Amino acid sequence: MSTIASTQKVNWKGGVSPYNVSYGKLMMWFFLMSDAFTFGAFLISYGTTRLSASYWPDPNEVFDKAPFINAKLPLVFVSLMTFILIMSSVTMVLAVHAGHLRRRKDVAKWLSLTILGGILFLSCQAYEWTHLIEGGTTISHNMFGPIVNGHHTPGPAAFGAFFFTITGFHGGHVFSGVVINTIVLINVLKGTYDRRGHYEMVEKVGLYWHFVDLVWVFVFTCFYLL
């Protein structure tokens, strides 16, 4: 035991992280882990409630609308939303890579496209929410129940409660990501990170953005595919 301790003292003399990661990035990882537990608790609660229910709305019927199109297109619009969010993750990767090379103009370009992707995703989500609410689905009411005489009857209210809570919680993360990315973009344009000598802040917000995109994969699977 004493040999191991002495070896650690030789290898790490203090002041430098033994994991080769900055304090800021380490704290971001801690935050993302805690946030993952929150999303996990929401989705597990949703799953147990859905499995215990005698009836649950068919996503192909609930999510079959798209703007400016009268025809029923099951899951087409939400697939577009998912594509937008995934592409915003790609542009974030390119922004982080440009930051490593200290190319300020490229960082600003890719970060701007990431912000645009986030805004487009939120706009699509606002349309989807509006369509559902106008159709009678809220956090306490659900009009996608069993079909009787050719018409839907009220279904389990838990559907609307879980849908609006979980997608709203995720949407709040996307919104905060857009705000933070905008602040970072302003600093990029001002040359703040050039003066610091590194673009680590872009990498830290990139971790957050990728986490938000990853969580959407699970939300998309649970609500729209299963």
HUZI-V90581 format. One line per field, one symbol per residue. phi: phi as a letter, one per 40 degrees, with the letter a starting at -180 (. if undefined). Layout:
phi = ???
This chain:
phi = .ccccccccccbcggbcccfbcccccccccccccccccccccccccccccccccaadcdcccbbbacgbcccbdgcccccdcccccccccccdccccccccfbcccccccccccccccccccccccccccccccchbbcbaacbcdcbfgbcbdbcccdcccccccccccccccccccccccccdcccccgcccccgabcccccccdcccccccccdccdcccbbc
